[in-house]
């Protein structure tokens, strides 16, 4: 392993975990690649909360790579899990088609109708793989179906069965019966949370117990393919295992040393993998990290397989700030693909990089995305001029590049809110959009929309998918003659001042100066007077003036920022709508 200088970015959480993981890996497996891991179940759309399961170890792995160490980021696809329920709201999925498959491995369930993929797991895995590629996440994918059905884990399965008494003794410490009258959680459980309950008794999950004793292995039925089976006996010397299927009544006796149609129960499976892969770092969600849950119990069981528990920070909840069109299951929980339609990958990476794993945060699908982009652009500027704080520099660096290089970025990153306003007003007419954007800075005009991509495309997608129809901007076709006739002398004067200055100030900065300056000039102050030099009444006058312009231009009290709106409407049409 090469000896290189340690990263100077020592003020952020990623660097601190990298220090710890490198040290621990050298202690456990000196000279070998560092192994970090994630686990994802393709039981349905893989959402933005699940993405933290990947981004946390990815960021740590990437920092380790930056320091010159070899590292493997494993993603275990839990595609050999049972199909538990038919998720709602997914195109091509219905109870009639899919209810019959509950209990089968996810890779044995048909994909949604119309899918190009061979089964349920591959369909939902593909969308996540595509998103991870866009995010610059490098990983080694491991299919648990392939691992189990090819016999890769055979020795581990036989070892678990041989030591089932030791495993049962650990699990017995945590088996509890639900308290009478206890309220059922209203929080929807995802696949990982359901699996996490196995062995605890807390959620009524099967931990491998039966009337014949405890068995940590669950066969899939040789007839109906479902896991609704009960192991009735097992002989250590011959590895003969007998089971019956509670669903179809099928029963058989097999030799486990040559049988590959089943898997270890979750609380045994997870620590087995830690030991098998030599995992040093793997985070877990709060449901896995509470007392008696998978991570804690696994820390005791992993020793039975000769391994050690990974360093495992608990990661907190990822919330969503608004989403107009829900595209995922369980009430429309958005996926990374949903987020990447409306934001550049750097921004999404930044959201996960700038918060410690135990800090919750929200991903904006509503108007907050505009403020988020403003914040990002401000940080971008501070990093460029050297005024950003070290921790912010580190988070920015992790957002824009990986150890393999810089992510593709927008050549001319114009303000997101401006691009969204232009996309809103032009309603898909790219020639109009280019005209407006080229007038933002007359001294450095935009030559092609491609210069503003992909940010322009993300802003346009946000307008088209997340902004309700009644909030879209529709410019008037004709002047509001009645309103223009009713204006008092002061209002007429404000419009005249604006119209007189249009030609001279026809740029984004110029129009900003003009629209804010009109009420100041009317009150006898210079157009460039600062707020500190002005009485409070000026703000009221500005709001009144802005409302008048919005009514005359779009028939509403509010709308896109006025400078952008004026540019979008065009000077000739503005003059007509304002009564010139």
Secondary structure, 3 states (H helix, E strand, C coil): CCCCCCCCCCCCHHHHHHHHHHHHHHHHCCCCCEEEEEEECCCCCCEHHHHHHHHHHHHHHHHHHHCCCCEEEEEEECCCCECCCCCCCCCCCCHHHHHHHCCCEHHHCCCCCCCCCCCHHHHHHHHHHHHHHHCCCCCEEEEHHHHHHCCCCHHHHHHHHHCHHHHHHHHHCCCCCCCCCCCCCCCCCCHHHHHHCCCCCCCCCCCCEECCEECCEEECCCCCCCCCEEEEEEECCCCEEEEEECCCCCEEEEECCCCCCEEECHHHHHHHHHHHHCCCECCEEHHHHCCCCHHHHHHHHHHHHCCCCCECCEECCEEEECCCCCCCHHHHCCEHHHHHHHCCHHHHHHHHHCCCCCCCEEEECCCHHHHHHHHHHHHHHHHHHCCCCHHHHHHHHHHHEECCEECCCCCCCCCHHHHHHHHHHHCCCHHHHHHHHHCCCHHHCCCCHHHHCCHHHHHHHHHHHHCCHHHCCCCCCCCCHHHHHHCCHHHHHHHHHHHHHCCCCCCHHHHHHHHHHHHHHHCCCCCCCCHHHCCCHHHHHHHHHHHHHHHHHHCCCCCCCHHHHHHHHCHHHHHHHCCC
